Amino acid sequence: MKIETVSKNTMTSLKTRTSLLAAALLSLASLFAVVPAAAQELAPEHLAVARKYVDLTDKSGIYEVSLVKTAVETMRTIIKQNPEITKPVDDAISKTLAEYKGKKGDLLNEFARVYALTFSMEELQQIVAFYESPVGAKLATANATLNQSLQTVMDVFEANLKTEFFAKVRAELKAAGYDV
């Protein structure tokens, strides 16, 4: 009886928390939703400063990395199904990559729009000034490596947390007389 009560209470609490989390995420998403271009016009100067920031911080070449990753995945998929046409697939991928190489600006302009919607012109000017400084340039260059290192630290933390958390919850339940 006690286990059923705990389970029902726990499940109700988890459902409530999940619902609250979903509502919070939806609210947060609506705050960050990009307003269509026609609905909110930005001054060209504002967009230009935002684009300068994007250019200063795109040290890892996000567009190029995405293109190469997509090309490799496409090649693997097609060759797996049609191993006899490796050369034509390679040629088609090279041609398609050439078409997309000229479209980097479109993506970076959209990034700039997001920043311009988030930061005022003055704020963006301050941000750009920082990234034009030696320490800002160093940070922009180091960010890709730093992000990988931080992700590794986070992965280890989460793995340890899962093990420790589970053990502590299990110990609490055992201390309360439950065998789990």
N, C-alpha and C positions, 0 to 999 in steps of 0.2 A: 504494500500500500504506500509506504513512504517513498519508494523508488518511483512509482507512478506519479505521485504528487510532484516530486522533484523534476521528473521528466516533463510533465505537463507545464510546470512553472518555467522550466528552462526553455522549452520549446516556445511557449508564449512569449517569454522575454526575448528570445532570439528572433522570433517573427516580428515583434515590435521594433527591435533594434534594426532589423533588416529593412522594415518599412520606413523607419526614420532615416536610415542611411540612404535609401533609394530617393526619398524626398529631398534630402540634403544635396545629394549628387545632382538631381534634376535642377534644383535651385541654382547650384553652383554652375552647372552647364549653361543655364540660361544667362548667367552673368557674363560668361566668356563667349557666348555665341557671337559670331561675326555678323554684323548687320550687313545686308546686301549693299553693294556699292552704290546703287541708285538711291537707297534709303538714307545713306549718310555720306555726304561728300566731304572730302578732306582736301585741304589746300595742297597744291602741288609741292610747295616748299616743305610742308609737314611730311608728306610721303617721301620726299627726297632725303630728308634727314633720317627718317626711319630706314630707308633703303641703304643709306651710308652705314648705319649701324649693322644691318644684316650683312653687308659686304665685309665689314671689318671683323665680324665674328664667325664667318663661314670658313674657318680654317680647315675643317675636315672634308669640305666639298660634299655636303650632304646630297646634292642633286646627282653628282657623278657617282657617288657610292650607291645610291638608289638605282641608277641606270645599270651599273655593272651587276649588281645583285639580281635585278630583274632579268637581265640578259642571260646570266648564268642559269637561273631557275628555268627560264624559257628553253634554253639549250638542253638542259637535263630532261625536261618533260618531253620535248619533241624527239630527242635522240633515243630516249628510253623506249618510245613507241615505234620509232623508225630509225634504227641504227644504221641503215644502209644509206641514209641521206645526210651524213655529217657535213660534207662540204657545202651543199646548198643551204643547209640550216645556218651554218657559220656565215655564209655570204648574206643571207637574208637578215640575220641578226646585226651584222656590221652595217648594212644599209639602213636598218631601222634605228640603230644607235646614232648614226649620222644625222638622221631626221630630228631626233630628240635633243641632240647636243645644243642646238640653237634655241631651245625653249627654257633654258635655266632661268633666264630673266623673268619669265612668267611666274614661276614658283617663288622666286625671291621677292618679286613685287607683291605677291599675296602675303608673304611673311611680313614685309614692310607695312602693308595695310593693317595687319593685326597689331603690330607694335604702335602704329600711328593711332589706332583706335584706343589703345591702352595708355599711352603716354602722351603728355602734352608736348608741344614743339620745344618748349624750354627744357623739359625733362630729357627729351631725346638729344638735345644739343649737349647737355651735361654728360649723358651716357656716351655719346660719340667722343666728346673731349677726353673722357676717361680711356676709352678703347684706342684712342690715338696716342695716348701717353705710353712710355716704355712698359710700365707695369700692366696697363690694360692690354697692350699688344701681346705681352707674355701670357697673360691669363687667357686671351682668345686662342693663342696657339696651343696652350697646355690643356684646354678644356676637354678635347676629345680623349686624351690619355687619362686625364683626371676622372672623367665620367666612367671610363672602363674600370679604373681602380676602385672608384666609389661603388660601382655595381658589384664588384668582387667582394668588397667588404660587406655590402648589404646582403649578398647571397649567403656568406658565412654566418652573419648575424641571424638571418632568418632561419637557417638550418639549426643553429644552436638554440635559438628561441623556441622553435617548435618542439625540440627534444626536451628542453628544460620546462617549458610551459606544461606540456603533456604530463611530465613526471610530477610536477607540483600539483596539478589538478588531481591526478591519480592518488597522490599522497593525501590530499585533503579529503577525498572521498573515502579512502581507506581509514583515515582517522575518524571519520564520521560513521564507520561501520559498514561501508559498502565495499564489495570485492569486485574491482574492475581490472 
